Every structure is written in C-alpha cells, then in structure tokens.
Amino acid sequence: MTISSLHDDNHRSFASDNYAGIHPDVFAALAAANGGHQSPYGADEYTRRLRDVVRGHFGDRAEVYPLFNGTGANVVALSALLPRWGAVIAPSSAHINTSEGAAPERLSGIKVIGMSTDDGKLTPSQIEAGAAALGDEQLAQPLAVSITQVTELGTLYTAAEIADLSETAHRFGMAVHVDGSRLWNAAAALRQPFREFLTDAGVDIVSLGGTKNGTMAAEAVVVIEPDRAPGVGFLRKSTTQLSSKMRFTSAQLLALFDDDLGLRNAAHANALATRLRAELEKGIDDGSLPGLTLTQKTESNTVFARLPVEIADRIRERVHFYDWDRSVGEVRWMTAWDTTTDDVDRFVDAIRWGFATK
C-alpha cells in the first residue's frame, strides 16, 4: 500500500513552530531505534543513554523522565513540587495559566497565582509579594515559582535574572520550575549551556521541550534537584504520561543532543526571526508599513507586532499566522527549524502587499 501526502509539503506559515515537521535526523534516530525488541517503560538502552547525556548537560544528580507533551511535563513537574494545598506563582501570560485547559488545576488541584507582566518575565519583587500568603490557612500556599524560558512573549531571562528569582524563591521555601518548551532557543540566544542558566542559577526542575524543535511527541521532565521533587516516576504514570515504547521518545531527544542538533535548529529559527524583524524595521523606517509597530523584543524565534486588523486579515490571505490580542491588533509571527530565508522574504512581500492594497 502506498501512502501519499495529504498536504502541500511546500506550504509554510508563520503561526507557530508547532507547524513544522520532524527533522530528518530525528526521523533517522527513530529508524535506528526500531529494530528488534527492547524492554518497555524506560528500561531500554536509549533511555539509559539519555540519562547519562542529560546529566552531562544538567549536572550529576539530574534525573530525566521522557513523556509525550509539554502540558504533561508541566503537570508532572508541578505536581511533584506541590502538596494539595500548594500554589505556584507564575506570570499571568504563562502557558500553565492560559493555554493548558486548566490541566494543573483539574489533574492536580494546583492553584496558579498569575502575576501581571509587560514582557512575560516574573520579578523577585512579585515573588516577595506572593509570599505574603504564606501561613494564611485561608489562602492557597505559594510553594513554587514557574517561569518560562523562552517566555510566551518571546523574551529571555538572563542567567543572572534566573539566579535572582531562584534565590528569592528559595528564601521563602519555594521550589523553582522552568517551562522550557523552547529551551533550546534560549540556549542558542544566550549562547550558554543549559547548566549555566538553569542548574547553576538554582532551578530545581525543568520541562524540557523537543516538539517545537524538530521532534514528534517527545518531551521530558528533568529533575535537577531530586530532593525537591519526589515521586516523579509515579506521577508520570498516574497522569497518563508513561510511554510503553519509550525508546522512541528517548531516541528523539538523544538526536537533539547529538552533535548539537537541537541547538543548531534553534539558532537557525532565532536567526530567521531576527531577519524578519530587520526587514520589518526597514519598512517602518521607509514608511512603507504605516501603522506597524513591534511590541516586544525579538530575542528568540518570535516577532510580536501591532497593525490594523483589516490589514492583518488581508495578509493572512497569503500567509497564515495568529492574532495574539485582536482587540489591539497585536499578532505573533514565529519561525521554525525549517523556515528558510526565502520563506521570510516571501512573508515580508506578503506583509508589504497587505499594506499596499489597503
């Protein structure tokens, strides 16, 4: 039986890096892991190798738990950190607060305490403010802090900023979680290894993303400080995130670590977003994109912009992307590991067309 493609494989969008396919090297890793029999549920050679590799990047005490998706990783990680009366402090824009179908609340009874930010980044003073609830039995107890690296607004925490947040959180007895769905993009942008801006900065547990960077349903929870996060293996099973044929999940993550594939993929996506922003800035400067403003720094693979809604809709006739806040005309444009310079240039032409035909 011949299975043919059901879509145009030349189609490109700027909606999300989730739209991109699987990197060929990841496909090759899946094929290499496919022969013969291997023990299920993580007792396989690929998962054992992944444990060693992760310790090389995150520290000798690190434990890794491969699973299916980012929401599952966040739920497992936060459930390990918090008792039933616990709450987590996070930016209001955090994925755990806005885009996970209330999974932390529904599955684990975790209260998310959202803090308003302009750039998606939590501050030590906000942690201190949240800590005022500690000891008050009328209130959910803030016993963890969750930050996203890269943030939902495409911005970055520096290693020093994460260290300050960790120090503040730990001073109040709170654990520190990092939602790293785009962690490779952060490492590429900071030009620092994971250990430097996570382990050395005091982070306790990380949701390590792979799906947005060239894998298929391959994510992981990395426990940097095991004493703060007991029972992750049991929680992974009880939240339906334990894979029988885990070798295929682990093999994909190994492919990202091998020869810095994950870092190279992310650096490429970041560079294409930088190119997109530079071309837009030219149009702003020469007056050909009147009414277009850039609303956040471009520090990873995301460009946030504001433009008239009718023009955004017209551009979408040629290239798909999402509104971020339609009420103010804010949109999000994202690049991926497989975005090309031609894709960016065609998108810029489409944006110019949208403005020119108003």
Summary of the structure (lengths in Angstrom):
residues: 358
radius of gyration: 20.9
end to end distance: 49.2
largest distance: 64.6
contacts: 1230
relative contact order: 0.16
helix: 46%
strand: 15%
